[in-house]
Amino acid sequence: MTHIDFSGLKQKVLASIVAISAVQVLKAFMNLDATLNTERLAWLVGIHVVFVVSTLLLAWSDRISEHRS
């Protein structure tokens, strides 16, 4: 096993959260025929986008802080 620092562990946890969110959004899209609830679908997509953007921003800030040290 390799050594993982705090920023690497943080990115792995956030990537897992994004993956779980993506599965939930996909599950909602697959069930569109059964129950068409556009408000719920919009919330799921919006929350997923927030997770993705926050993960990218945190990864970018870790990269910037790494170069300054």
mmCIF file of the N, C-alpha and C atoms, coordinates in Angstrom:
data_MODEL
# 
_entry.id   MODEL 
# 
loop_
_atom_site.group_PDB 
_atom_site.id 
_atom_site.type_symbol 
_atom_site.label_atom_id 
_atom_site.label_alt_id 
_atom_site.label_comp_id 
_atom_site.label_asym_id 
_atom_site.label_entity_id 
_atom_site.label_seq_id 
_atom_site.pdbx_PDB_ins_code 
_atom_site.Cartn_x 
_atom_site.Cartn_y 
_atom_site.Cartn_z 
_atom_site.occupancy 
_atom_site.B_iso_or_equiv 
_atom_site.pdbx_formal_charge 
_atom_site.auth_seq_id 
_atom_site.auth_comp_id 
_atom_site.auth_asym_id 
_atom_site.auth_atom_id 
_atom_site.pdbx_PDB_model_num 
ATOM 1   N N  . MET A 1 1  ? 0.833   -1.180 0.000   1.00 0.00 ? 1  MET A N  1 
ATOM 2   C CA . MET A 1 1  ? 0.000   0.000  0.000   1.00 0.00 ? 1  MET A CA 1 
ATOM 3   C C  . MET A 1 1  ? 0.878   1.244  0.000   1.00 0.00 ? 1  MET A C  1 
ATOM 4   N N  . THR A 1 2  ? 0.364   2.258  -0.606  1.00 0.00 ? 2  THR A N  1 
ATOM 5   C CA . THR A 1 2  ? 1.095   3.510  -0.646  1.00 0.00 ? 2  THR A CA 1 
ATOM 6   C C  . THR A 1 2  ? 0.628   4.422  0.469   1.00 0.00 ? 2  THR A C  1 
ATOM 7   N N  . HIS A 1 3  ? 1.439   5.405  0.761   1.00 0.00 ? 3  HIS A N  1 
ATOM 8   C CA . HIS A 1 3  ? 1.105   6.384  1.797   1.00 0.00 ? 3  HIS A CA 1 
ATOM 9   C C  . HIS A 1 3  ? 0.229   7.473  1.186   1.00 0.00 ? 3  HIS A C  1 
ATOM 10  N N  . ILE A 1 4  ? -0.905  7.747  1.837   1.00 0.00 ? 4  ILE A N  1 
ATOM 11  C CA . ILE A 1 4  ? -1.827  8.765  1.343   1.00 0.00 ? 4  ILE A CA 1 
ATOM 12  C C  . ILE A 1 4  ? -1.846  9.904  2.356   1.00 0.00 ? 4  ILE A C  1 
ATOM 13  N N  . ASP A 1 5  ? -1.579  11.111 1.894   1.00 0.00 ? 5  ASP A N  1 
ATOM 14  C CA . ASP A 1 5  ? -1.634  12.261 2.787   1.00 0.00 ? 5  ASP A CA 1 
ATOM 15  C C  . ASP A 1 5  ? -3.077  12.755 2.927   1.00 0.00 ? 5  ASP A C  1 
ATOM 16  N N  . PHE A 1 6  ? -3.264  13.803 3.730   1.00 0.00 ? 6  PHE A N  1 
ATOM 17  C CA . PHE A 1 6  ? -4.598  14.305 4.021   1.00 0.00 ? 6  PHE A CA 1 
ATOM 18  C C  . PHE A 1 6  ? -5.310  14.791 2.764   1.00 0.00 ? 6  PHE A C  1 
ATOM 19  N N  . SER A 1 7  ? -4.628  15.522 1.896   1.00 0.00 ? 7  SER A N  1 
ATOM 20  C CA . SER A 1 7  ? -5.292  16.041 0.695   1.00 0.00 ? 7  SER A CA 1 
ATOM 21  C C  . SER A 1 7  ? -5.683  14.913 -0.255  1.00 0.00 ? 7  SER A C  1 
ATOM 22  N N  . GLY A 1 8  ? -4.865  13.876 -0.347  1.00 0.00 ? 8  GLY A N  1 
ATOM 23  C CA . GLY A 1 8  ? -5.219  12.734 -1.182  1.00 0.00 ? 8  GLY A CA 1 
ATOM 24  C C  . GLY A 1 8  ? -6.421  11.983 -0.642  1.00 0.00 ? 8  GLY A C  1 
ATOM 25  N N  . LEU A 1 9  ? -6.466  11.818 0.679   1.00 0.00 ? 9  LEU A N  1 
ATOM 26  C CA . LEU A 1 9  ? -7.614  11.156 1.298   1.00 0.00 ? 9  LEU A CA 1 
ATOM 27  C C  . LEU A 1 9  ? -8.881  11.984 1.123   1.00 0.00 ? 9  LEU A C  1 
ATOM 28  N N  . LYS A 1 10 ? -8.746  13.310 1.265   1.00 0.00 ? 10 LYS A N  1 
ATOM 29  C CA . LYS A 1 10 ? -9.895  14.201 1.082   1.00 0.00 ? 10 LYS A CA 1 
ATOM 30  C C  . LYS A 1 10 ? -10.434 14.092 -0.337  1.00 0.00 ? 10 LYS A C  1 
ATOM 31  N N  . GLN A 1 11 ? -9.556  14.045 -1.317  1.00 0.00 ? 11 GLN A N  1 
ATOM 32  C CA . GLN A 1 11 ? -9.998  13.942 -2.698  1.00 0.00 ? 11 GLN A CA 1 
ATOM 33  C C  . GLN A 1 11 ? -10.652 12.597 -2.985  1.00 0.00 ? 11 GLN A C  1 
ATOM 34  N N  . LYS A 1 12 ? -10.154 11.533 -2.371  1.00 0.00 ? 12 LYS A N  1 
ATOM 35  C CA . LYS A 1 12 ? -10.771 10.219 -2.570  1.00 0.00 ? 12 LYS A CA 1 
ATOM 36  C C  . LYS A 1 12 ? -12.162 10.166 -1.952  1.00 0.00 ? 12 LYS A C  1 
ATOM 37  N N  . VAL A 1 13 ? -12.338 10.762 -0.778  1.00 0.00 ? 13 VAL A N  1 
ATOM 38  C CA . VAL A 1 13 ? -13.658 10.780 -0.143  1.00 0.00 ? 13 VAL A CA 1 
ATOM 39  C C  . VAL A 1 13 ? -14.632 11.605 -0.980  1.00 0.00 ? 13 VAL A C  1 
ATOM 40  N N  . LEU A 1 14 ? -14.190 12.772 -1.448  1.00 0.00 ? 14 LEU A N  1 
ATOM 41  C CA . LEU A 1 14 ? -15.058 13.613 -2.263  1.00 0.00 ? 14 LEU A CA 1 
ATOM 42  C C  . LEU A 1 14 ? -15.407 12.945 -3.588  1.00 0.00 ? 14 LEU A C  1 
ATOM 43  N N  . ALA A 1 15 ? -14.458 12.240 -4.176  1.00 0.00 ? 15 ALA A N  1 
ATOM 44  C CA . ALA A 1 15 ? -14.742 11.515 -5.422  1.00 0.00 ? 15 ALA A CA 1 
ATOM 45  C C  . ALA A 1 15 ? -15.772 10.409 -5.174  1.00 0.00 ? 15 ALA A C  1 
ATOM 46  N N  . SER A 1 16 ? -15.705 9.776  -4.020  1.00 0.00 ? 16 SER A N  1 
ATOM 47  C CA . SER A 1 16 ? -16.700 8.752  -3.687  1.00 0.00 ? 16 SER A CA 1 
ATOM 48  C C  . SER A 1 16 ? -18.081 9.365  -3.519  1.00 0.00 ? 16 SER A C  1 
ATOM 49  N N  . ILE A 1 17 ? -18.154 10.535 -2.891  1.00 0.00 ? 17 ILE A N  1 
ATOM 50  C CA . ILE A 1 17 ? -19.438 11.225 -2.722  1.00 0.00 ? 17 ILE A CA 1 
ATOM 51  C C  . ILE A 1 17 ? -20.018 11.611 -4.078  1.00 0.00 ? 17 ILE A C  1 
ATOM 52  N N  . VAL A 1 18 ? -19.162 12.094 -4.975  1.00 0.00 ? 18 VAL A N  1 
ATOM 53  C CA . VAL A 1 18 ? -19.622 12.445 -6.326  1.00 0.00 ? 18 VAL A CA 1 
ATOM 54  C C  . VAL A 1 18 ? -20.120 11.204 -7.059  1.00 0.00 ? 18 VAL A C  1 
ATOM 55  N N  . ALA A 1 19 ? -19.438 10.086 -6.896  1.00 0.00 ? 19 ALA A N  1 
ATOM 56  C CA . ALA A 1 19 ? -19.866 8.852  -7.559  1.00 0.00 ? 19 ALA A CA 1 
ATOM 57  C C  . ALA A 1 19 ? -21.218 8.379  -7.027  1.00 0.00 ? 19 ALA A C  1 
ATOM 58  N N  . ILE A 1 20 ? -21.419 8.463  -5.718  1.00 0.00 ? 20 ILE A N  1 
ATOM 59  C CA . ILE A 1 20 ? -22.705 8.077  -5.133  1.00 0.00 ? 20 ILE A CA 1 
ATOM 60  C C  . ILE A 1 20 ? -23.806 8.999  -5.638  1.00 0.00 ? 20 ILE A C  1 
ATOM 61  N N  . SER A 1 21 ? -23.513 10.283 -5.716  1.00 0.00 ? 21 SER A N  1 
ATOM 62  C CA . SER A 1 21 ? -24.484 11.246 -6.227  1.00 0.00 ? 21 SER A CA 1 
ATOM 63  C C  . SER A 1 21 ? -24.819 10.954 -7.683  1.00 0.00 ? 21 SER A C  1 
ATOM 64  N N  . ALA A 1 22 ? -23.819 10.603 -8.476  1.00 0.00 ? 22 ALA A N  1 
ATOM 65  C CA . ALA A 1 22 ? -24.053 10.288 -9.887  1.00 0.00 ? 22 ALA A CA 1 
ATOM 66  C C  . ALA A 1 22 ? -24.933 9.053  -10.030 1.00 0.00 ? 22 ALA A C  1 
ATOM 67  N N  . VAL A 1 23 ? -24.744 8.077  -9.165  1.00 0.00 ? 23 VAL A N  1 
ATOM 68  C CA . VAL A 1 23 ? -25.576 6.875  -9.210  1.00 0.00 ? 23 VAL A CA 1 
ATOM 69  C C  . VAL A 1 23 ? -27.023 7.230  -8.884  1.00 0.00 ? 23 VAL A C  1 
ATOM 70  N N  . GLN A 1 24 ? -27.234 8.113  -7.902  1.00 0.00 ? 24 GLN A N  1 
ATOM 71  C CA . GLN A 1 24 ? -28.599 8.519  -7.551  1.00 0.00 ? 24 GLN A CA 1 
ATOM 72  C C  . GLN A 1 24 ? -29.270 9.273  -8.702  1.00 0.00 ? 24 GLN A C  1 
ATOM 73  N N  . VAL A 1 25 ? -28.511 10.141 -9.366  1.00 0.00 ? 25 VAL A N  1 
ATOM 74  C CA . VAL A 1 25 ? -29.067 10.876 -10.509 1.00 0.00 ? 25 VAL A CA 1 
ATOM 75  C C  . VAL A 1 25 ? -29.401 9.915  -11.643 1.00 0.00 ? 25 VAL A C  1 
ATOM 76  N N  . LEU A 1 26 ? -28.511 8.976  -11.907 1.00 0.00 ? 26 LEU A N  1 
ATOM 77  C CA . LEU A 1 26 ? -28.762 7.980  -12.945 1.00 0.00 ? 26 LEU A CA 1 
ATOM 78  C C  . LEU A 1 26 ? -29.988 7.130  -12.613 1.00 0.00 ? 26 LEU A C  1 
ATOM 79  N N  . LYS A 1 27 ? -30.118 6.756  -11.359 1.00 0.00 ? 27 LYS A N  1 
ATOM 80  C CA . LYS A 1 27 ? -31.276 5.985  -10.921 1.00 0.00 ? 27 LYS A CA 1 
ATOM 81  C C  . LYS A 1 27 ? -32.574 6.768  -11.154 1.00 0.00 ? 27 LYS A C  1 
ATOM 82  N N  . ALA A 1 28 ? -32.542 8.073  -10.878 1.00 0.00 ? 28 ALA A N  1 
ATOM 83  C CA . ALA A 1 28 ? -33.727 8.913  -11.100 1.00 0.00 ? 28 ALA A CA 1 
ATOM 84  C C  . ALA A 1 28 ? -34.036 9.012  -12.596 1.00 0.00 ? 28 ALA A C  1 
ATOM 85  N N  . PHE A 1 29 ? -33.012 9.143  -13.428 1.00 0.00 ? 29 PHE A N  1 
ATOM 86  C CA . PHE A 1 29 ? -33.233 9.201  -14.876 1.00 0.00 ? 29 PHE A CA 1 
ATOM 87  C C  . PHE A 1 29 ? -33.786 7.890  -15.418 1.00 0.00 ? 29 PHE A C  1 
ATOM 88  N N  . MET A 1 30 ? -33.360 6.776  -14.849 1.00 0.00 ? 30 MET A N  1 
ATOM 89  C CA . MET A 1 30 ? -33.844 5.471  -15.311 1.00 0.00 ? 30 MET A CA 1 
ATOM 90  C C  . MET A 1 30 ? -35.311 5.252  -14.946 1.00 0.00 ? 30 MET A C  1 
ATOM 91  N N  . ASN A 1 31 ? -35.791 5.915  -13.899 1.00 0.00 ? 31 ASN A N  1 
ATOM 92  C CA . ASN A 1 31 ? -37.176 5.752  -13.457 1.00 0.00 ? 31 ASN A CA 1 
ATOM 93  C C  . ASN A 1 31 ? -38.072 6.890  -13.926 1.00 0.00 ? 31 ASN A C  1 
ATOM 94  N N  . LEU A 1 32 ? -37.710 7.566  -15.003 1.00 0.00 ? 32 LEU A N  1 
ATOM 95  C CA . LEU A 1 32 ? -38.518 8.678  -15.486 1.00 0.00 ? 32 LEU A CA 1 
ATOM 96  C C  . LEU A 1 32 ? -39.899 8.236  -15.954 1.00 0.00 ? 32 LEU A C  1 
ATOM 97  N N  . ASP A 1 33 ? -40.003 7.052  -16.538 1.00 0.00 ? 33 ASP A N  1 
ATOM 98  C CA . ASP A 1 33 ? -41.300 6.588  -17.028 1.00 0.00 ? 33 ASP A CA 1 
ATOM 99  C C  . ASP A 1 33 ? -42.272 6.308  -15.882 1.00 0.00 ? 33 ASP A C  1 
ATOM 100 N N  . ALA A 1 34 ? -41.763 5.768  -14.791 1.00 0.00 ? 34 ALA A N  1 
ATOM 101 C CA . ALA A 1 34 ? -42.633 5.391  -13.678 1.00 0.00 ? 34 ALA A CA 1 
ATOM 102 C C  . ALA A 1 34 ? -43.167 6.629  -12.955 1.00 0.00 ? 34 ALA A C  1 
ATOM 103 N N  . THR A 1 35 ? -42.276 7.505  -12.569 1.00 0.00 ? 35 THR A N  1 
ATOM 104 C CA . THR A 1 35 ? -42.691 8.713  -11.839 1.00 0.00 ? 35 THR A CA 1 
ATOM 105 C C  . THR A 1 35 ? -41.929 9.911  -12.401 1.00 0.00 ? 35 THR A C  1 
ATOM 106 N N  . LEU A 1 36 ? -42.622 10.794 -13.034 1.00 0.00 ? 36 LEU A N  1 
ATOM 107 C CA . LEU A 1 36 ? -42.004 11.981 -13.608 1.00 0.00 ? 36 LEU A CA 1 
ATOM 108 C C  . LEU A 1 36 ? -42.170 13.138 -12.621 1.00 0.00 ? 36 LEU A C  1 
ATOM 109 N N  . ASN A 1 37 ? -41.153 13.341 -11.795 1.00 0.00 ? 37 ASN A N  1 
ATOM 110 C CA . ASN A 1 37 ? -41.156 14.421 -10.828 1.00 0.00 ? 37 ASN A CA 1 
ATOM 111 C C  . ASN A 1 37 ? -39.985 15.339 -11.184 1.00 0.00 ? 37 ASN A C  1 
ATOM 112 N N  . THR A 1 38 ? -40.276 16.358 -11.968 1.00 0.00 ? 38 THR A N  1 
ATOM 113 C CA . THR A 1 38 ? -39.204 17.218 -12.468 1.00 0.00 ? 38 THR A CA 1 
ATOM 114 C C  . THR A 1 38 ? -38.544 18.027 -11.356 1.00 0.00 ? 38 THR A C  1 
ATOM 115 N N  . GLU A 1 39 ? -39.284 18.373 -10.324 1.00 0.00 ? 39 GLU A N  1 
ATOM 116 C CA . GLU A 1 39 ? -38.686 19.140 -9.216  1.00 0.00 ? 39 GLU A CA 1 
ATOM 117 C C  . GLU A 1 39 ? -37.645 18.310 -8.473  1.00 0.00 ? 39 GLU A C  1 
ATOM 118 N N  . ARG A 1 40 ? -37.969 17.048 -8.216  1.00 0.00 ? 40 ARG A N  1 
ATOM 119 C CA . ARG A 1 40 ? -37.008 16.159 -7.537  1.00 0.00 ? 40 ARG A CA 1 
ATOM 120 C C  . ARG A 1 40 ? -35.786 15.928 -8.416  1.00 0.00 ? 40 ARG A C  1 
ATOM 121 N N  . LEU A 1 41 ? -36.019 15.731 -9.695  1.00 0.00 ? 41 LEU A N  1 
ATOM 122 C CA . LEU A 1 41 ? -34.916 15.518 -10.628 1.00 0.00 ? 41 LEU A CA 1 
ATOM 123 C C  . LEU A 1 41 ? -34.010 16.747 -10.702 1.00 0.00 ? 41 LEU A C  1 
ATOM 124 N N  . ALA A 1 42 ? -34.614 17.936 -10.711 1.00 0.00 ? 42 ALA A N  1 
ATOM 125 C CA . ALA A 1 42 ? -33.827 19.165 -10.738 1.00 0.00 ? 42 ALA A CA 1 
ATOM 126 C C  . ALA A 1 42 ? -32.989 19.305 -9.469  1.00 0.00 ? 42 ALA A C  1 
ATOM 127 N N  . TRP A 1 43 ? -33.554 18.953 -8.325  1.00 0.00 ? 43 TRP A N  1 
ATOM 128 C CA . TRP A 1 43 ? -32.790 19.011 -7.077  1.00 0.00 ? 43 TRP A CA 1 
ATOM 129 C C  . TRP A 1 43 ? -31.623 18.031 -7.096  1.00 0.00 ? 43 TRP A C  1 
ATOM 130 N N  . LEU A 1 44 ? -31.867 16.821 -7.576  1.00 0.00 ? 44 LEU A N  1 
ATOM 131 C CA . LEU A 1 44 ? -30.794 15.827 -7.640  1.00 0.00 ? 44 LEU A CA 1 
ATOM 132 C C  . LEU A 1 44 ? -29.656 16.282 -8.552  1.00 0.00 ? 44 LEU A C  1 
ATOM 133 N N  . VAL A 1 45 ? -30.011 16.819 -9.707  1.00 0.00 ? 45 VAL A N  1 
ATOM 134 C CA . VAL A 1 45 ? -28.982 17.295 -10.639 1.00 0.00 ? 45 VAL A CA 1 
ATOM 135 C C  . VAL A 1 45 ? -28.249 18.503 -10.048 1.00 0.00 ? 45 VAL A C  1 
ATOM 136 N N  . GLY A 1 46 ? -28.983 19.408 -9.420  1.00 0.00 ? 46 GLY A N  1 
ATOM 137 C CA . GLY A 1 46 ? -28.356 20.581 -8.807  1.00 0.00 ? 46 GLY A CA 1 
ATOM 138 C C  . GLY A 1 46 ? -27.397 20.206 -7.696  1.00 0.00 ? 46 GLY A C  1 
ATOM 139 N N  . ILE A 1 47 ? -27.803 19.286 -6.828  1.00 0.00 ? 47 ILE A N  1 
ATOM 140 C CA . ILE A 1 47 ? -26.917 18.843 -5.749  1.00 0.00 ? 47 ILE A CA 1 
ATOM 141 C C  . ILE A 1 47 ? -25.691 18.144 -6.315  1.00 0.00 ? 47 ILE A C  1 
ATOM 142 N N  . HIS A 1 48 ? -25.873 17.349 -7.356  1.00 0.00 ? 48 HIS A N  1 
ATOM 143 C CA . HIS A 1 48 ? -24.732 16.674 -7.984  1.00 0.00 ? 48 HIS A CA 1 
ATOM 144 C C  . HIS A 1 48 ? -23.753 17.694 -8.571  1.00 0.00 ? 48 HIS A C  1 
ATOM 145 N N  . VAL A 1 49 ? -24.265 18.709 -9.232  1.00 0.00 ? 49 VAL A N  1 
ATOM 146 C CA . VAL A 1 49 ? -23.394 19.748 -9.805  1.00 0.00 ? 49 VAL A CA 1 
ATOM 147 C C  . VAL A 1 49 ? -22.626 20.464 -8.698  1.00 0.00 ? 49 VAL A C  1 
ATOM 148 N N  . VAL A 1 50 ? -23.273 20.727 -7.580  1.00 0.00 ? 50 VAL A N  1 
ATOM 149 C CA . VAL A 1 50 ? -22.594 21.375 -6.450  1.00 0.00 ? 50 VAL A CA 1 
ATOM 150 C C  . VAL A 1 50 ? -21.468 20.482 -5.938  1.00 0.00 ? 50 VAL A C  1 
ATOM 151 N N  . PHE A 1 51 ? -21.719 19.181 -5.805  1.00 0.00 ? 51 PHE A N  1 
ATOM 152 C CA . PHE A 1 51 ? -20.664 18.259 -5.367  1.00 0.00 ? 51 PHE A CA 1 
ATOM 153 C C  . PHE A 1 51 ? -19.495 18.242 -6.344  1.00 0.00 ? 51 PHE A C  1 
ATOM 154 N N  . VAL A 1 52 ? -19.791 18.209 -7.635  1.00 0.00 ? 52 VAL A N  1 
ATOM 155 C CA . VAL A 1 52 ? -18.725 18.166 -8.642  1.00 0.00 ? 52 VAL A CA 1 
ATOM 156 C C  . VAL A 1 52 ? -17.900 19.450 -8.613  1.00 0.00 ? 52 VAL A C  1 
ATOM 157 N N  . VAL A 1 53 ? -18.570 20.591 -8.573  1.00 0.00 ? 53 VAL A N  1 
ATOM 158 C CA . VAL A 1 53 ? -17.856 21.875 -8.583  1.00 0.00 ? 53 VAL A CA 1 
ATOM 159 C C  . VAL A 1 53 ? -17.020 22.034 -7.316  1.00 0.00 ? 53 VAL A C  1 
ATOM 160 N N  . SER A 1 54 ? -17.579 21.679 -6.165  1.00 0.00 ? 54 SER A N  1 
ATOM 161 C CA . SER A 1 54 ? -16.813 21.815 -4.925  1.00 0.00 ? 54 SER A CA 1 
ATOM 162 C C  . SER A 1 54 ? -15.610 20.874 -4.905  1.00 0.00 ? 54 SER A C  1 
ATOM 163 N N  . THR A 1 55 ? -15.764 19.678 -5.450  1.00 0.00 ? 55 THR A N  1 
ATOM 164 C CA . THR A 1 55 ? -14.632 18.754 -5.523  1.00 0.00 ? 55 THR A CA 1 
ATOM 165 C C  . THR A 1 55 ? -13.543 19.294 -6.433  1.00 0.00 ? 55 THR A C  1 
ATOM 166 N N  . LEU A 1 56 ? -13.933 19.837 -7.572  1.00 0.00 ? 56 LEU A N  1 
ATOM 167 C CA . LEU A 1 56 ? -12.934 20.410 -8.486  1.00 0.00 ? 56 LEU A CA 1 
ATOM 168 C C  . LEU A 1 56 ? -12.231 21.615 -7.870  1.00 0.00 ? 56 LEU A C  1 
ATOM 169 N N  . LEU A 1 57 ? -12.984 22.464 -7.176  1.00 0.00 ? 57 LEU A N  1 
ATOM 170 C CA . LEU A 1 57 ? -12.366 23.633 -6.536  1.00 0.00 ? 57 LEU A CA 1 
ATOM 171 C C  . LEU A 1 57 ? -11.402 23.229 -5.423  1.00 0.00 ? 57 LEU A C  1 
ATOM 172 N N  . LEU A 1 58 ? -11.767 22.240 -4.628  1.00 0.00 ? 58 LEU A N  1 
ATOM 173 C CA . LEU A 1 58 ? -10.866 21.789 -3.573  1.00 0.00 ? 58 LEU A CA 1 
ATOM 174 C C  . LEU A 1 58 ? -9.613  21.132 -4.144  1.00 0.00 ? 58 LEU A C  1 
ATOM 175 N N  . ALA A 1 59 ? -9.765  20.367 -5.208  1.00 0.00 ? 59 ALA A N  1 
ATOM 176 C CA . ALA A 1 59 ? -8.589  19.760 -5.847  1.00 0.00 ? 59 ALA A CA 1 
ATOM 177 C C  . ALA A 1 59 ? -7.683  20.835 -6.435  1.00 0.00 ? 59 ALA A C  1 
ATOM 178 N N  . TRP A 1 60 ? -8.290  21.848 -7.028  1.00 0.00 ? 60 TRP A N  1 
ATOM 179 C CA . TRP A 1 60 ? -7.510  22.949 -7.600  1.00 0.00 ? 60 TRP A CA 1 
ATOM 180 C C  . TRP A 1 60 ? -6.784  23.721 -6.509  1.00 0.00 ? 60 TRP A C  1 
ATOM 181 N N  . SER A 1 61 ? -7.453  23.983 -5.396  1.00 0.00 ? 61 SER A N  1 
ATOM 182 C CA . SER A 1 61 ? -6.803  24.717 -4.304  1.00 0.00 ? 61 SER A CA 1 
ATOM 183 C C  . SER A 1 61 ? -5.684  23.892 -3.682  1.00 0.00 ? 61 SER A C  1 
ATOM 184 N N  . ASP A 1 62 ? -5.847  22.571 -3.597  1.00 0.00 ? 62 ASP A N  1 
ATOM 185 C CA . ASP A 1 62 ? -4.762  21.719 -3.098  1.00 0.00 ? 62 ASP A CA 1 
ATOM 186 C C  . ASP A 1 62 ? -3.561  21.765 -4.027  1.00 0.00 ? 62 ASP A C  1 
ATOM 187 N N  . ARG A 1 63 ? -3.825  21.794 -5.320  1.00 0.00 ? 63 ARG A N  1 
ATOM 188 C CA . ARG A 1 63 ? -2.729  21.845 -6.288  1.00 0.00 ? 63 ARG A CA 1 
ATOM 189 C C  . ARG A 1 63 ? -1.980  23.172 -6.185  1.00 0.00 ? 63 ARG A C  1 
ATOM 190 N N  . ILE A 1 64 ? -2.723  24.266 -6.025  1.00 0.00 ? 64 ILE A N  1 
ATOM 191 C CA . ILE A 1 64 ? -2.086  25.576 -5.897  1.00 0.00 ? 64 ILE A CA 1 
ATOM 192 C C  . ILE A 1 64 ? -1.257  25.653 -4.620  1.00 0.00 ? 64 ILE A C  1 
ATOM 193 N N  . SER A 1 65 ? -1.791  25.176 -3.522  1.00 0.00 ? 65 SER A N  1 
ATOM 194 C CA . SER A 1 65 ? -1.049  25.229 -2.249  1.00 0.00 ? 65 SER A CA 1 
ATOM 195 C C  . SER A 1 65 ? 0.171   24.316 -2.292  1.00 0.00 ? 65 SER A C  1 
ATOM 196 N N  . GLU A 1 66 ? 0.112   23.237 -3.055  1.00 0.00 ? 66 GLU A N  1 
ATOM 197 C CA . GLU A 1 66 ? 1.239   22.339 -3.200  1.00 0.00 ? 66 GLU A CA 1 
ATOM 198 C C  . GLU A 1 66 ? 2.406   23.008 -3.929  1.00 0.00 ? 66 GLU A C  1 
ATOM 199 N N  . HIS A 1 67 ? 2.084   23.809 -4.948  1.00 0.00 ? 67 HIS A N  1 
ATOM 200 C CA . HIS A 1 67 ? 3.121   24.488 -5.726  1.00 0.00 ? 67 HIS A CA 1 
ATOM 201 C C  . HIS A 1 67 ? 3.745   25.642 -4.961  1.00 0.00 ? 67 HIS A C  1 
ATOM 202 N N  . ARG A 1 68 ? 3.013   26.266 -4.052  1.00 0.00 ? 68 ARG A N  1 
ATOM 203 C CA . ARG A 1 68 ? 3.540   27.396 -3.288  1.00 0.00 ? 68 ARG A CA 1 
ATOM 204 C C  . ARG A 1 68 ? 4.450   26.955 -2.153  1.00 0.00 ? 68 ARG A C  1 
ATOM 205 N N  . SER A 1 69 ? 4.364   25.720 -1.720  1.00 0.00 ? 69 SER A N  1 
ATOM 206 C CA . SER A 1 69 ? 5.179   25.255 -0.592  1.00 0.00 ? 69 SER A CA 1 
ATOM 207 C C  . SER A 1 69 ? 6.595   24.945 -1.023  1.00 0.00 ? 69 SER A C  1 
# 
